[in-house]
Amino acid sequence: MYIGTQDLLKQYDAYLLEHGYQIEELVNLASDALLNHFTQYNRFAILIGPGNNGADGYSLGLKLEKQGKHVIYYYSGDIGKVSQANRYYRDQCEENHLIYVD
């Protein structure tokens, strides 16, 4: 198994963004890759930070909720300094009246 470094993954993201992908699309793909690893559980607590990894957590939580799973989001960080993708997926959680805990 190969695990890329943080710098390598940032380079991949930059390349894809330069070639027409939106950050929200990349987050959606990341949460798709994670989703199948959580099928055996019914209750989740997801720790969310202000960056794009936090957006991955929101996106994954939304998908789990659509499967009927119980998800609680715990946010840690400055709420005023979130990434674009983080804000996008957090707004979706709030619009869908999903559980959100600061």
N, CA, C and O atoms as a GROMACS GRO file, in nm:
protein
  408
    1MET      N    1   0.085  -0.117   0.000
    1MET     CA    2   0.000   0.000   0.000
    1MET      C    3   0.090   0.124   0.000
    1MET      O    4   0.192   0.128   0.067
    2TYR      N    5   0.047   0.222  -0.077
    2TYR     CA    6   0.120   0.348  -0.085
    2TYR      C    7   0.034   0.457  -0.022
    2TYR      O    8  -0.083   0.472  -0.054
    3ILE      N    9   0.094   0.533   0.068
    3ILE     CA   10   0.025   0.646   0.130
    3ILE      C   11   0.101   0.772   0.093
    3ILE      O   12   0.219   0.786   0.125
    4GLY      N   13   0.033   0.863   0.025
    4GLY     CA   14   0.096   0.988  -0.017
    4GLY      C   15   0.118   1.083   0.098
    4GLY      O   16   0.044   1.081   0.197
    5THR      N   17   0.217   1.166   0.085
    5THR     CA   18   0.243   1.268   0.186
    5THR      C   19   0.143   1.382   0.171
    5THR      O   20   0.073   1.392   0.070
    6GLN      N   21   0.137   1.465   0.271
    6GLN     CA   22   0.048   1.582   0.267
    6GLN      C   23   0.085   1.672   0.149
    6GLN      O   24  -0.003   1.722   0.079
    7ASP      N   25   0.214   1.691   0.126
    7ASP     CA   26   0.258   1.775   0.014
    7ASP      C   27   0.215   1.717  -0.120
    7ASP      O   28   0.172   1.790  -0.209
    8LEU      N   29   0.227   1.585  -0.135
    8LEU     CA   30   0.187   1.521  -0.260
    8LEU      C   31   0.037   1.536  -0.283
    8LEU      O   32  -0.006   1.565  -0.395
    9LEU      N   33  -0.042   1.517  -0.179
    9LEU     CA   34  -0.187   1.530  -0.193
    9LEU      C   35  -0.226   1.674  -0.226
    9LEU      O   36  -0.321   1.697  -0.301
   10LYS      N   37  -0.155   1.771  -0.170
   10LYS     CA   38  -0.181   1.911  -0.204
   10LYS      C   39  -0.149   1.937  -0.351
   10LYS      O   40  -0.218   2.013  -0.418
   11GLN      N   41  -0.043   1.873  -0.401
   11GLN     CA   42  -0.008   1.888  -0.542
   11GLN      C   43  -0.117   1.828  -0.632
   11GLN      O   44  -0.153   1.887  -0.734
   12TYR      N   45  -0.170   1.712  -0.593
   12TYR     CA   46  -0.280   1.653  -0.668
   12TYR      C   47  -0.400   1.746  -0.671
   12TYR      O   48  -0.459   1.770  -0.777
   13ASP      N   49  -0.437   1.798  -0.555
   13ASP     CA   50  -0.550   1.891  -0.547
   13ASP      C   51  -0.527   2.012  -0.637
   13ASP      O   52  -0.615   2.052  -0.712
   14ALA      N   53  -0.408   2.070  -0.628
   14ALA     CA   54  -0.376   2.189  -0.709
   14ALA      C   55  -0.388   2.157  -0.857
   14ALA      O   56  -0.442   2.237  -0.934
   15TYR      N   57  -0.337   2.042  -0.898
   15TYR     CA   58  -0.343   2.003  -1.039
   15TYR      C   59  -0.488   1.990  -1.085
   15TYR      O   60  -0.526   2.041  -1.190
   16LEU      N   61  -0.568   1.921  -1.006
   16LEU     CA   62  -0.708   1.901  -1.043
   16LEU      C   63  -0.785   2.033  -1.046
   16LEU      O   64  -0.868   2.055  -1.135
   17LEU      N   65  -0.758   2.120  -0.951
   17LEU     CA   66  -0.825   2.251  -0.949
   17LEU      C   67  -0.784   2.334  -1.070
   17LEU      O   68  -0.866   2.406  -1.127
   18GLU      N   69  -0.658   2.325  -1.110
   18GLU     CA   70  -0.611   2.398  -1.228
   18GLU      C   71  -0.672   2.343  -1.357
   18GLU      O   72  -0.676   2.412  -1.459
   19HIS      N   73  -0.720   2.221  -1.352
   19HIS     CA   74  -0.776   2.158  -1.471
   19HIS      C   75  -0.928   2.144  -1.466
   19HIS      O   76  -0.985   2.052  -1.524
   20GLY      N   77  -0.992   2.237  -1.397
   20GLY     CA   78  -1.137   2.250  -1.408
   20GLY      C   79  -1.222   2.191  -1.297
   20GLY      O   80  -1.343   2.214  -1.295
   21TYR      N   81  -1.163   2.118  -1.206
   21TYR     CA   82  -1.243   2.067  -1.095
   21TYR      C   83  -1.269   2.178  -0.994
   21TYR      O   84  -1.188   2.270  -0.980
   22GLN      N   85  -1.381   2.169  -0.925
   22GLN     CA   86  -1.412   2.258  -0.814
   22GLN      C   87  -1.376   2.185  -0.685
   22GLN      O   88  -1.383   2.062  -0.680
   23ILE      N   89  -1.338   2.259  -0.582
   23ILE     CA   90  -1.299   2.197  -0.456
   23ILE      C   91  -1.413   2.115  -0.397
   23ILE      O   92  -1.389   2.012  -0.335
   24GLU      N   93  -1.537   2.159  -0.416
   24GLU     CA   94  -1.652   2.084  -0.365
   24GLU      C   95  -1.662   1.947  -0.432
   24GLU      O   96  -1.702   1.850  -0.368
   25GLU      N   97  -1.625   1.939  -0.560
   25GLU     CA   98  -1.625   1.811  -0.630
   25GLU      C   99  -1.521   1.716  -0.571
   25GLU      O  100  -1.547   1.597  -0.554
   26LEU      N  101  -1.403   1.770  -0.540
   26LEU     CA  102  -1.297   1.687  -0.484
   26LEU      C  103  -1.336   1.635  -0.346
   26LEU      O  104  -1.308   1.520  -0.312
   27VAL      N  105  -1.401   1.719  -0.267
   27VAL     CA  106  -1.449   1.677  -0.135
   27VAL      C  107  -1.553   1.567  -0.151
   27VAL      O  108  -1.550   1.468  -0.078
   28ASN      N  109  -1.644   1.583  -0.247
   28ASN     CA  110  -1.746   1.483  -0.271
   28ASN      C  111  -1.683   1.348  -0.308
   28ASN      O  112  -1.726   1.243  -0.260
   29LEU      N  113  -1.581   1.350  -0.392
   29LEU     CA  114  -1.512   1.227  -0.431
   29LEU      C  115  -1.440   1.164  -0.311
   29LEU      O  116  -1.439   1.042  -0.295
   30ALA      N  117  -1.381   1.248  -0.226
   30ALA     CA  118  -1.313   1.196  -0.107
   30ALA      C  119  -1.411   1.127  -0.013
   30ALA      O  120  -1.382   1.020   0.040
   31SER      N  121  -1.527   1.188   0.007
   31SER     CA  122  -1.625   1.126   0.098
   31SER      C  123  -1.685   1.000   0.036
   31SER      O  124  -1.721   0.907   0.108
   32ASP      N  125  -1.696   0.995  -0.096
   32ASP     CA  126  -1.740   0.872  -0.163
   32ASP      C  127  -1.643   0.758  -0.134
   32ASP      O  128  -1.684   0.645  -0.109
   33ALA      N  129  -1.514   0.789  -0.138
   33ALA     CA  130  -1.411   0.687  -0.113
   33ALA      C  131  -1.418   0.635   0.031
   33ALA      O  132  -1.384   0.519   0.056
   34LEU      N  133  -1.461   0.718   0.124
   34LEU     CA  134  -1.469   0.678   0.265
   34LEU      C  135  -1.598   0.605   0.299
   34LEU      O  136  -1.600   0.521   0.390
   35LEU      N  137  -1.704   0.635   0.229
   35LEU     CA  138  -1.838   0.591   0.266
   35LEU      C  139  -1.849   0.440   0.287
   35LEU      O  140  -1.910   0.396   0.384
   36ASN      N  141  -1.792   0.361   0.199
   36ASN     CA  142  -1.806   0.215   0.209
   36ASN      C  143  -1.738   0.156   0.332
   36ASN      O  144  -1.765   0.041   0.367
   37HIS      N  145  -1.652   0.232   0.396
   37HIS     CA  146  -1.584   0.182   0.516
   37HIS      C  147  -1.668   0.199   0.643
   37HIS      O  148  -1.625   0.158   0.751
   38PHE      N  149  -1.786   0.258   0.631
   38PHE     CA  150  -1.868   0.288   0.748
   38PHE      C  151  -2.004   0.223   0.745
   38PHE      O  152  -2.093   0.262   0.822
   39THR      N  153  -2.024   0.125   0.660
   39THR     CA  154  -2.157   0.067   0.642
   39THR      C  155  -2.203  -0.017   0.761
   39THR      O  156  -2.324  -0.034   0.780
   40GLN      N  157  -2.111  -0.069   0.841
   40GLN     CA  158  -2.152  -0.160   0.949
   40GLN      C  159  -2.197  -0.088   1.075
   40GLN      O  160  -2.244  -0.152   1.169
   41TYR      N  161  -2.182   0.042   1.079
   41TYR     CA  162  -2.217   0.118   1.199
   41TYR      C  163  -2.342   0.203   1.174
   41TYR      O  164  -2.374   0.236   1.060
   42ASN      N  165  -2.411   0.238   1.282
   42ASN     CA  166  -2.534   0.317   1.269
   42ASN      C  167  -2.526   0.454   1.335
   42ASN      O  168  -2.608   0.541   1.307
   43ARG      N  169  -2.428   0.474   1.422
   43ARG     CA  170  -2.415   0.600   1.494
   43ARG      C  171  -2.273   0.652   1.477
   43ARG      O  172  -2.176   0.578   1.488
   44PHE      N  173  -2.264   0.783   1.449
   44PHE     CA  174  -2.133   0.842   1.422
   44PHE      C  175  -2.119   0.977   1.491
   44PHE      O  176  -2.216   1.053   1.503
   45ALA      N  177  -1.999   1.005   1.536
   45ALA     CA  178  -1.961   1.137   1.582
   45ALA      C  179  -1.842   1.177   1.494
   45ALA      O  180  -1.742   1.106   1.489
   46ILE      N  181  -1.854   1.290   1.426
   46ILE     CA  182  -1.749   1.333   1.335
   46ILE      C  183  -1.691   1.464   1.386
   46ILE      O  184  -1.763   1.562   1.406
   47LEU      N  185  -1.560   1.464   1.408
   47LEU     CA  186  -1.489   1.584   1.451
   47LEU      C  187  -1.453   1.664   1.328
   47LEU      O  188  -1.384   1.614   1.238
   48ILE      N  189  -1.498   1.787   1.322
   48ILE     CA  190  -1.482   1.874   1.206
   48ILE      C  191  -1.390   1.990   1.240
   48ILE      O  192  -1.407   2.056   1.342
   49GLY      N  193  -1.293   2.013   1.154
   49GLY     CA  194  -1.208   2.131   1.164
   49GLY      C  195  -1.246   2.231   1.057
   49GLY      O  196  -1.340   2.205   0.981
   50PRO      N  197  -1.176   2.343   1.047
   50PRO     CA  198  -1.216   2.450   0.956
   50PRO      C  199  -1.171   2.432   0.810
   50PRO      O  200  -1.212   2.510   0.723
   51GLY      N  201  -1.090   2.333   0.782
   51GLY     CA  202  -1.034   2.319   0.647
   51GLY      C  203  -1.112   2.222   0.559
   51GLY      O  204  -1.226   2.186   0.587
   52ASN      N  205  -1.046   2.182   0.452
   52ASN     CA  206  -1.110   2.091   0.357
   52ASN      C  207  -1.128   1.950   0.412
   52ASN      O  208  -1.218   1.878   0.368
   53ASN      N  209  -1.043   1.908   0.506
   53ASN     CA  210  -1.068   1.779   0.570
   53ASN      C  211  -1.197   1.783   0.650
   53ASN      O  212  -1.269   1.684   0.656
   54GLY      N  213  -1.225   1.897   0.710
   54GLY     CA  214  -1.353   1.914   0.779
   54GLY      C  215  -1.469   1.906   0.681
   54GLY      O  216  -1.574   1.851   0.713
   55ALA      N  217  -1.449   1.961   0.562
   55ALA     CA  218  -1.551   1.951   0.458
   55ALA      C  219  -1.575   1.805   0.420
   55ALA      O  220  -1.688   1.765   0.396
   56ASP      N  221  -1.466   1.725   0.416
   56ASP     CA  222  -1.481   1.581   0.391
   56ASP      C  223  -1.571   1.519   0.496
   56ASP      O  224  -1.656   1.436   0.464
   57GLY      N  225  -1.554   1.560   0.621
   57GLY     CA  226  -1.636   1.507   0.730
   57GLY      C  227  -1.783   1.544   0.716
   57GLY      O  228  -1.870   1.460   0.734
   58TYR      N  229  -1.809   1.670   0.683
   58TYR     CA  230  -1.949   1.712   0.659
   58TYR      C  231  -2.010   1.633   0.544
   58TYR      O  232  -2.122   1.583   0.555
   59SER      N  233  -1.936   1.622   0.434
   59SER     CA  234  -1.987   1.551   0.316
   59SER      C  235  -2.016   1.405   0.349
   59SER      O  236  -2.119   1.351   0.310
   60LEU      N  237  -1.924   1.341   0.420
   60LEU     CA  238  -1.945   1.202   0.462
   60LEU      C  239  -2.066   1.191   0.553
   60LEU      O  240  -2.148   1.101   0.537
   61GLY      N  241  -2.079   1.282   0.647
   61GLY     CA  242  -2.194   1.281   0.738
   61GLY      C  243  -2.326   1.294   0.665
   61GLY      O  244  -2.423   1.226   0.699
   62LEU      N  245  -2.331   1.381   0.566
   62LEU     CA  246  -2.453   1.397   0.486
   62LEU      C  247  -2.491   1.266   0.418
   62LEU      O  248  -2.609   1.228   0.416
   63LYS      N  249  -2.393   1.197   0.364
   63LYS     CA  250  -2.419   1.070   0.295
   63LYS      C  251  -2.464   0.962   0.393
   63LYS      O  252  -2.551   0.881   0.362
   64LEU      N  253  -2.404   0.961   0.511
   64LEU     CA  254  -2.446   0.865   0.614
   64LEU      C  255  -2.588   0.893   0.659
   64LEU      O  256  -2.667   0.801   0.678
   65GLU      N  257  -2.620   1.022   0.676
   65GLU     CA  258  -2.758   1.059   0.714
   65GLU      C  259  -2.858   1.011   0.609
   65GLU      O  260  -2.967   0.964   0.644
   66LYS      N  261  -2.824   1.023   0.482
   66LYS     CA  262  -2.913   0.978   0.375
   66LYS      C  263  -2.935   0.828   0.379
   66LYS      O  264  -3.036   0.778   0.329
   67GLN      N  265  -2.842   0.755   0.440
   67GLN     CA  266  -2.856   0.611   0.457
   67GLN      C  267  -2.931   0.576   0.585
   67GLN      O  268  -2.946   0.458   0.618
   68GLY      N  269  -2.977   0.677   0.658
   68GLY     CA  270  -3.051   0.654   0.780
   68GLY      C  271  -2.966   0.641   0.904
   68GLY      O  272  -3.015   0.597   1.008
   69LYS      N  273  -2.839   0.678   0.896
   69LYS     CA  274  -2.748   0.670   1.010
   69LYS      C  275  -2.763   0.796   1.096
   69LYS      O  276  -2.807   0.900   1.047
   70HIS      N  277  -2.728   0.784   1.221
   70HIS     CA  278  -2.733   0.896   1.315
   70HIS      C  279  -2.594   0.960   1.321
   70HIS      O  280  -2.496   0.892   1.353
   71VAL      N  281  -2.586   1.088   1.291
   71VAL     CA  282  -2.457   1.157   1.286
   71VAL      C  283  -2.462   1.281   1.374
   71VAL      O  284  -2.557   1.360   1.367
   72ILE      N  285  -2.360   1.298   1.456
   72ILE     CA  286  -2.341   1.421   1.532
   72ILE      C  287  -2.209   1.482   1.486
   72ILE      O  288  -2.108   1.413   1.478
   73TYR      N  289  -2.212   1.610   1.456
   73TYR     CA  290  -2.093   1.683   1.412
   73TYR      C  291  -2.039   1.765   1.528
   73TYR      O  292  -2.114   1.841   1.590
   74TYR      N  293  -1.911   1.751   1.557
   74TYR     CA  294  -1.845   1.831   1.658
   74TYR      C  295  -1.743   1.920   1.587
   74TYR      O  296  -1.651   1.870   1.523
   75TYR      N  297  -1.760   2.048   1.600
   75TYR     CA  298  -1.671   2.142   1.533
   75TYR      C  299  -1.566   2.193   1.630
   75TYR      O  300  -1.597   2.227   1.744
   76SER      N  301  -1.441   2.199   1.584
   76SER     CA  302  -1.332   2.254   1.664
   76SER      C  303  -1.253   2.350   1.575
   76SER      O  304  -1.197   2.309   1.474
   77GLY      N  305  -1.249   2.474   1.613
   77GLY     CA  306  -1.174   2.571   1.535
   77GLY      C  307  -1.248   2.704   1.530
   77GLY      O  308  -1.356   2.719   1.586
   78ASP      N  309  -1.186   2.798   1.462
   78ASP     CA  310  -1.244   2.931   1.446
   78ASP      C  311  -1.353   2.926   1.339
   78ASP      O  312  -1.323   2.903   1.222
   79ILE      N  313  -1.476   2.946   1.378
   79ILE     CA  314  -1.589   2.936   1.286
   79ILE      C  315  -1.585   3.044   1.179
   79ILE      O  316  -1.649   3.030   1.074
   80GLY      N  317  -1.511   3.152   1.204
   80GLY     CA  318  -1.501   3.260   1.107
   80GLY      C  319  -1.395   3.238   1.002
   80GLY      O  320  -1.385   3.315   0.906
   81LYS      N  321  -1.315   3.134   1.018
   81LYS     CA  322  -1.204   3.109   0.924
   81LYS      C  323  -1.214   2.968   0.868
   81LYS      O  324  -1.128   2.883   0.895
   82VAL      N  325  -1.317   2.944   0.791
   82VAL     CA  326  -1.336   2.811   0.732
   82VAL      C  327  -1.309   2.816   0.582
   82VAL      O  328  -1.323   2.921   0.519
   83SER      N  329  -1.271   2.703   0.528
   83SER     CA  330  -1.246   2.696   0.384
   83SER      C  331  -1.378   2.707   0.307
   83SER      O  332  -1.486   2.689   0.364
   84GLN      N  333  -1.367   2.736   0.180
   84GLN     CA  334  -1.485   2.747   0.092
   84GLN      C  335  -1.565   2.618   0.092
   84GLN      O  336  -1.688   2.621   0.105
   85ALA      N  337  -1.498   2.505   0.079
   85ALA     CA  338  -1.568   2.376   0.076
   85ALA      C  339  -1.630   2.345   0.211
   85ALA      O  340  -1.739   2.288   0.216
   86ASN      N  341  -1.564   2.381   0.319
   86ASN     CA  342  -1.617   2.359   0.452
   86ASN      C  343  -1.749   2.434   0.469
   86ASN      O  344  -1.847   2.378   0.517
   87ARG      N  345  -1.750   2.561   0.430
   87ARG     CA  346  -1.872   2.642   0.440
   87ARG      C  347  -1.984   2.582   0.356
   87ARG      O  348  -2.099   2.575   0.400
   88TYR      N  349  -1.951   2.539   0.235
   88TYR     CA  350  -2.049   2.480   0.143
   88TYR      C  351  -2.118   2.358   0.206
   88TYR      O  352  -2.240   2.350   0.207
   89TYR      N  353  -2.039   2.265   0.260
   89TYR     CA  354  -2.097   2.144   0.317
   89TYR      C  355  -2.162   2.168   0.453
   89TYR      O  356  -2.260   2.102   0.488
   90ARG      N  357  -2.108   2.262   0.529
   90ARG     CA  358  -2.174   2.296   0.657
   90ARG      C  359  -2.312   2.356   0.628
   90ARG      O  360  -2.410   2.322   0.695
   91ASP      N  361  -2.319   2.444   0.529
   91ASP     CA  362  -2.448   2.502   0.493
   91ASP      C  363  -2.547   2.394   0.451
   91ASP      O  364  -2.665   2.403   0.486
   92GLN      N  365  -2.502   2.292   0.379
   92GLN     CA  366  -2.591   2.182   0.341
   92GLN      C  367  -2.643   2.108   0.463
   92GLN      O  368  -2.760   2.070   0.469
   93CYS      N  369  -2.555   2.086   0.561
   93CYS     CA  370  -2.599   2.019   0.684
   93CYS      C  371  -2.706   2.101   0.754
   93CYS      O  372  -2.806   2.047   0.800
   94GLU      N  373  -2.684   2.230   0.763
   94GLU     CA  374  -2.782   2.316   0.831
   94GLU      C  375  -2.912   2.326   0.753
   94GLU      O  376  -3.019   2.329   0.813
   95GLU      N  377  -2.904   2.332   0.620
   95GLU     CA  378  -3.026   2.338   0.537
   95GLU      C  379  -3.109   2.212   0.551
   95GLU      O  380  -3.232   2.217   0.543
   96ASN      N  381  -3.044   2.100   0.572
   96ASN     CA  382  -3.115   1.972   0.585
   96ASN      C  383  -3.154   1.942   0.729
   96ASN      O  384  -3.202   1.833   0.760
   97HIS      N  385  -3.133   2.042   0.819
   97HIS     CA  386  -3.172   2.030   0.960
   97HIS      C  387  -3.106   1.910   1.027
   97HIS      O  388  -3.167   1.844   1.111
   98LEU      N  389  -2.983   1.882   0.989
   98LEU     CA  390  -2.910   1.774   1.052
   98LEU      C  391  -2.850   1.823   1.183
   98LEU      O  392  -2.835   1.943   1.204
   99ILE      N  393  -2.818   1.731   1.268
   99ILE     CA  394  -2.762   1.764   1.398
   99ILE      C  395  -2.628   1.833   1.381
   99ILE      O  396  -2.543   1.786   1.305
  100TYR      N  397  -2.609   1.943   1.450
  100TYR     CA  398  -2.483   2.016   1.445
  100TYR      C  399  -2.451   2.067   1.584
  100TYR      O  400  -2.535   2.132   1.648
  101VAL      N  401  -2.334   2.038   1.631
  101VAL     CA  402  -2.293   2.080   1.764
  101VAL      C  403  -2.167   2.162   1.753
  101VAL      O  404  -2.068   2.114   1.696
  102ASP      N  405  -2.165   2.285   1.807
  102ASP     CA  406  -2.043   2.366   1.812
  102ASP      C  407  -1.959   2.324   1.928
  102ASP      O  408  -1.852   2.380   1.950
   0.00000   0.00000   0.00000
